[in-house]
Amino acid sequence: MLLTLIKWYNRYIPIRFGQTRLQKIAISDIENLTAVSKYGTEFELEFPKDKSWEKIFFWGTYETGTSDYLLEIINEVDVFIDIGANIGWYSVLIGKSSAKCKCYSFEPHPQVYRSLTRHIHINKVTDKVIPINSGLGRKQEKKVLYTFRDYGHGHSSLSDLGSSDYETSQVTIITLDSFILEYNVNGIKIIKLDVEGAELDVLNGATNLLKSNEPPVWIIEMNEETADNFRHKPVDLLEYIQGRVPSVFYTIKGAWGGIREMKNLYDFSHGDNVIVVPAIYENIISKTSRLASNREY
């Protein structure tokens, strides 16, 4: 009964203050929870490893601003790459929402990868979403992945993030360029990139894609804390792309909120998702600019 009441309050009362705390109280004694989103996607959550994903159950959504943006432009997309797919929120959303788009979902953590594949099957998108149990980086290698006791598995990182309270697993890292070449992947239009600080390594492994005639749109998390552990700043990611692909930049407030066009490469806040649209895609720029003017930031 308490769980149902808190879910109702979270979904239908527009006051966000205190809701996250109520969510934590509601799941404190729960090990398993089935969450159905407002988009019709379904996820089987296990706690504490899926901590933070309970928002799907209570709010019916996750990173709403980013999710809604993807759904607005999905008809422009033949291939979507989900780097740091986690339990499959974006991969499944695209698989359920698009009749033609194929999604390649990269998730290196063994246990989280099992959750990803389970959700692909539950949502009946096995024909559209292809999971890959590898991480992406600047070269092919084996690396240590850190999972932190105080966070859900969604915060696993190739850095220990300055913590000493973690578990480790060995994972395979490949480059995006080598994957595209080996599997003859064409028509990549959008890449979502969220790898807890290792984003610059991923970009360094995608130089051929960036130099191609059809470079992708990127949606990248701007996280100052995790980037610092890899000795770069979030703006370095934007400068790296802009130096190779003239682009227009937009930011999604906190990943959940409204869209606006950026005045310069520094015009974002910690926690935003930045959309990088190559200048050659006039249709996507036009649509994104229209969304930015219509949504309150």
C-alpha positions as CSV (number, residue, x, y, z in Angstrom):
1,M,0.0,0.0,0.0
2,L,2.8,2.4,0.9
3,L,4.6,1.7,-2.4
4,T,1.4,2.4,-4.3
5,L,0.7,5.7,-2.5
6,I,4.2,7.0,-3.0
7,K,4.0,6.0,-6.7
8,W,0.8,7.9,-7.1
9,Y,2.2,11.0,-5.3
10,N,5.3,10.9,-7.5
11,R,3.5,10.6,-10.8
12,Y,0.6,13.0,-10.3
13,I,1.8,15.7,-7.9
14,P,4.0,18.2,-9.8
15,I,6.0,19.1,-6.7
16,R,9.4,17.3,-7.0
17,F,10.7,18.4,-3.6
18,G,11.1,15.4,-1.3
19,Q,10.0,12.8,-3.9
20,T,13.4,11.2,-4.2
21,R,13.7,10.7,-0.5
22,L,10.2,9.1,-0.4
23,Q,11.4,6.8,-3.2
24,K,14.4,5.6,-1.2
25,I,12.1,5.0,1.8
26,A,9.7,3.0,-0.3
27,I,12.3,0.6,-1.7
28,S,14.4,0.3,1.4
29,D,12.9,-3.2,2.2
30,I,12.3,-4.3,-1.4
31,E,14.6,-6.6,-3.4
32,N,12.7,-6.8,-6.7
33,L,10.4,-4.4,-8.5
34,T,8.8,-4.4,-12.0
35,A,8.7,-0.9,-13.5
36,V,6.5,0.0,-16.5
37,S,7.3,3.4,-18.0
38,K,4.9,5.8,-19.6
39,Y,6.4,4.8,-22.9
40,G,5.3,1.2,-22.5
41,T,8.8,-0.2,-21.7
42,E,9.2,-2.7,-18.8
43,F,12.1,-3.3,-16.5
44,E,12.7,-5.9,-13.8
45,L,14.8,-4.0,-11.1
46,E,16.9,-5.6,-8.4
47,F,18.0,-3.7,-5.4
48,P,20.5,-2.4,-4.3
49,K,22.3,-3.0,-7.6
50,D,19.7,-1.1,-9.7
51,K,19.7,1.9,-7.3
52,S,18.6,5.1,-9.1
53,W,16.5,3.2,-11.7
54,E,13.6,3.2,-9.3
55,K,12.6,6.5,-10.9
56,I,11.2,4.5,-13.8
57,F,8.7,2.9,-11.4
58,F,7.7,6.1,-9.5
59,W,7.9,8.7,-12.3
60,G,7.3,6.4,-15.3
61,T,10.3,7.9,-17.1
62,Y,14.1,8.5,-16.9
63,E,16.0,11.5,-18.1
64,T,12.8,12.8,-19.7
65,G,14.3,15.6,-21.7
66,T,16.8,13.3,-23.4
67,S,14.3,10.5,-23.9
68,D,11.7,12.8,-25.5
69,Y,14.3,14.4,-27.7
70,L,15.3,11.0,-29.1
71,L,11.7,10.1,-29.8
72,E,11.2,13.4,-31.7
73,I,14.1,12.7,-34.1
74,I,14.0,8.9,-34.3
75,N,12.5,8.9,-37.7
76,E,15.7,10.5,-39.0
77,V,17.7,7.5,-37.6
78,D,18.7,4.2,-39.2
79,V,21.3,3.1,-36.6
80,F,21.6,4.2,-32.9
81,I,24.6,3.4,-30.8
82,D,24.1,3.2,-27.0
83,I,27.5,3.4,-25.3
84,G,27.1,2.6,-21.7
85,A,23.7,1.0,-22.2
86,N,23.4,-0.1,-18.6
87,I,20.0,-1.9,-18.0
88,G,18.8,-0.8,-21.5
89,W,16.7,2.3,-20.9
90,Y,17.6,4.1,-24.1
91,S,18.1,0.9,-26.2
92,V,14.7,-0.5,-25.3
93,L,13.0,2.9,-25.8
94,I,14.4,3.2,-29.3
95,G,13.6,-0.5,-30.1
96,K,10.0,-0.1,-29.0
97,S,9.5,3.3,-30.7
98,S,11.0,2.9,-34.1
99,A,10.0,0.6,-36.9
100,K,13.3,0.8,-38.8
101,C,16.1,1.9,-36.4
102,K,18.6,-0.7,-35.3
103,C,20.4,-0.2,-32.0
104,Y,23.8,-1.5,-30.9
105,S,24.1,-1.5,-27.1
106,F,27.5,-1.6,-25.4
107,E,27.7,-2.7,-21.8
108,P,30.9,-4.2,-20.4
109,H,29.8,-5.1,-16.8
110,P,28.9,-8.8,-16.8
111,Q,26.0,-8.6,-14.4
112,V,24.5,-5.4,-15.9
113,Y,24.9,-6.9,-19.3
114,R,22.6,-9.8,-18.2
115,S,20.0,-7.2,-17.1
116,L,20.3,-5.5,-20.5
117,T,19.8,-8.7,-22.4
118,R,16.8,-9.7,-20.2
119,H,15.1,-6.3,-20.8
120,I,15.7,-6.7,-24.5
121,H,13.8,-10.0,-24.4
122,I,11.1,-8.8,-22.0
123,N,10.3,-5.9,-24.3
124,K,10.4,-8.1,-27.4
125,V,13.0,-6.0,-29.3
126,T,15.5,-8.7,-30.0
127,D,15.2,-8.0,-33.7
128,K,16.2,-4.4,-33.3
129,V,18.5,-4.2,-30.3
130,I,21.9,-6.0,-30.5
131,P,23.7,-6.1,-27.1
132,I,27.6,-6.2,-27.0
133,N,29.3,-7.3,-23.8
134,S,32.3,-4.9,-24.3
135,G,33.3,-1.4,-23.5
136,L,34.6,1.1,-25.9
137,G,37.9,3.0,-25.7
138,R,41.0,4.2,-27.6
139,K,42.4,0.8,-28.2
140,Q,41.6,-2.9,-27.9
141,E,42.6,-4.2,-24.4
142,K,41.5,-5.8,-21.2
143,K,40.8,-3.4,-18.4
144,V,39.6,-3.4,-14.8
145,L,36.0,-2.1,-14.2
146,Y,35.2,-0.8,-10.8
147,T,31.8,-1.1,-9.2
148,F,31.2,0.9,-6.0
149,R,29.3,-0.3,-3.0
150,D,27.6,3.0,-2.3
151,Y,26.2,3.3,-5.8
152,G,24.2,1.2,-8.2
153,H,26.0,-0.7,-10.9
154,G,25.1,2.1,-13.3
155,H,28.0,4.0,-11.9
156,S,30.6,1.5,-12.7
157,S,33.8,3.1,-14.1
158,L,37.2,2.3,-15.6
159,S,38.6,4.5,-12.9
160,D,38.4,3.9,-9.1
161,L,37.1,7.5,-8.9
162,G,39.3,8.0,-5.8
163,S,37.4,5.5,-3.8
164,S,38.6,2.4,-1.9
165,D,35.2,0.8,-1.4
166,Y,34.7,-1.1,-4.7
167,E,34.5,-4.5,-6.4
168,T,36.3,-5.2,-9.7
169,S,35.8,-7.3,-12.8
170,Q,37.9,-7.6,-15.9
171,V,36.3,-6.4,-19.1
172,T,37.0,-6.3,-22.8
173,I,37.6,-2.9,-24.5
174,I,37.4,-2.4,-28.2
175,T,37.3,0.7,-30.4
176,L,34.2,2.0,-32.1
177,D,36.1,2.2,-35.4
178,S,37.2,-1.5,-35.2
179,F,33.6,-2.6,-34.4
180,I,32.2,-0.7,-37.4
181,L,34.7,-2.2,-39.7
182,E,34.4,-5.8,-38.4
183,Y,30.6,-5.8,-38.5
184,N,30.2,-3.6,-41.5
185,V,27.9,-1.1,-39.7
186,N,26.6,1.7,-41.9
187,G,24.2,4.6,-41.4
188,I,25.0,5.5,-37.8
189,K,23.1,8.7,-37.1
190,I,23.0,9.0,-33.3
191,I,25.4,8.0,-30.5
192,K,24.5,8.3,-26.8
193,L,27.7,8.4,-24.8
194,D,27.8,8.0,-21.0
195,V,30.7,6.0,-19.6
196,E,31.5,7.6,-16.3
197,G,34.5,9.7,-17.3
198,A,36.0,7.6,-20.1
199,E,34.2,9.5,-22.9
200,L,37.4,11.0,-24.4
201,D,38.9,7.5,-24.8
202,V,35.8,6.5,-26.7
203,L,36.1,9.5,-29.0
204,N,39.8,8.7,-29.6
205,G,38.7,5.3,-30.8
206,A,36.2,6.7,-33.3
207,T,38.5,9.0,-35.4
208,N,37.5,7.3,-38.7
209,L,33.8,7.7,-37.9
210,L,34.3,11.3,-37.1
211,K,36.2,11.8,-40.4
212,S,33.5,10.1,-42.4
213,N,31.1,11.8,-44.8
214,E,28.3,11.1,-42.4
215,P,29.5,11.8,-38.9
216,P,26.9,11.0,-36.2
217,V,25.0,13.2,-33.8
218,W,26.3,12.7,-30.3
219,I,24.5,13.0,-27.0
220,I,27.1,13.1,-24.2
221,E,26.8,13.5,-20.4
222,M,28.8,16.4,-19.0
223,N,30.1,15.1,-15.7
224,E,32.9,17.2,-14.2
225,E,33.6,14.8,-11.3
226,T,34.1,11.6,-13.4
227,A,36.0,13.5,-16.2
228,D,38.5,14.8,-13.6
229,N,39.4,11.2,-12.7
230,F,40.5,10.7,-16.3
231,R,42.4,14.0,-16.3
232,H,40.2,15.9,-18.7
233,K,37.3,18.3,-18.6
234,P,33.9,17.8,-20.2
235,V,34.5,20.7,-22.6
236,D,37.5,18.7,-24.0
237,L,34.9,16.3,-25.5
238,L,33.1,19.1,-27.3
239,E,36.4,20.6,-28.5
240,Y,37.6,17.3,-29.8
241,I,34.5,16.8,-31.9
242,Q,34.3,20.4,-33.1
243,G,37.9,20.3,-34.2
244,R,37.0,17.5,-36.6
245,V,33.3,18.1,-37.4
246,P,31.8,21.6,-37.5
247,S,28.7,21.3,-35.3
248,V,25.9,23.0,-33.6
249,F,25.6,22.4,-29.8
250,Y,22.6,22.2,-27.6
251,T,22.2,21.3,-23.9
252,I,19.5,19.4,-22.1
253,K,19.2,20.7,-18.6
254,G,20.3,18.0,-16.1
255,A,19.5,15.4,-18.8
256,W,15.8,15.6,-17.6
257,G,14.8,19.2,-18.6
258,G,14.4,21.5,-21.5
259,I,16.7,22.0,-24.5
260,R,18.4,25.2,-25.5
261,E,21.1,26.1,-28.0
262,M,24.5,26.7,-26.5
263,K,26.2,30.2,-26.9
264,N,29.7,28.6,-26.8
265,L,31.3,25.3,-25.9
266,Y,31.4,26.2,-22.2
267,D,27.7,27.0,-22.0
268,F,26.5,24.0,-20.0
269,S,26.3,22.8,-16.4
270,H,27.5,19.8,-14.6
271,G,25.0,16.9,-15.2
272,D,23.6,18.3,-18.5
273,N,23.5,16.1,-21.6
274,V,24.9,18.0,-24.6
275,I,23.6,17.3,-28.1
276,V,26.3,17.7,-30.8
277,V,24.7,18.0,-34.3
278,P,27.1,18.1,-37.3
279,A,26.4,21.2,-39.4
280,I,25.6,19.0,-42.5
281,Y,22.3,17.8,-40.9
282,E,20.1,20.8,-41.5
283,N,16.9,18.8,-40.9
284,I,18.0,17.7,-37.4
285,I,19.3,21.2,-36.6
286,S,16.0,22.7,-37.6
287,K,14.0,20.3,-35.6
288,T,16.3,20.6,-32.5
289,S,16.2,24.4,-32.7
290,R,12.4,24.3,-32.9
291,L,12.3,22.0,-29.8
292,A,14.6,24.4,-28.0
293,S,12.3,27.3,-28.7
294,N,9.2,25.4,-27.6
295,R,10.4,23.9,-24.3
296,E,11.0,25.9,-21.1
297,Y,14.7,25.5,-20.0
